[in-house]
Amino acid sequence: MRTTRKLSTGAFDLVIAHYSLVPDITILPGDHSVLLVAQFDRASFHAARQHSFLAYLSEHCPEALLLATLDLKPGDFLLDPAFTNQVLNGATKPAEAIIDIDLLTQQERKIVALREEGLSLQEIADQLCIEKSTVKSHLANISRKRKQRREQE
């Protein structure tokens, strides 16, 4: 409790935290925090971006990269170059795949997973024993949920 209260006051110039040690990164002052991770994780990356963190770095990043965080200002975002491919791969995935999975029904989750595998709408319909029009309806619902989520953010 005491740590949470102190962190929320924003009394720090810079907080460097390892993701495994912080169960809830929202307690950190985003515009003064750097998140270190063992490996890239889409959820932790998006959380760091959403909470205005200054940087998202590998725990094994070069010293020079860590020192560069000292020059960052609120609104800046430094991404460890080791994670560039993962971020770009995420950006090129089907739009319906970039959504909080907890917002989806079980059937919608299956459809997202099959789309990520590159299956066509007809192949998904065949595999799930549903009509192609039903797959389209599910994709429309996923898109609607994604849009609502973006508007909330």
Summary of the structure (lengths in Angstrom):
residues: 153
radius of gyration: 19.0
end to end distance: 26.7
largest distance: 57.2
contacts: 389
relative contact order: 0.09
helix: 59%
strand: 10%
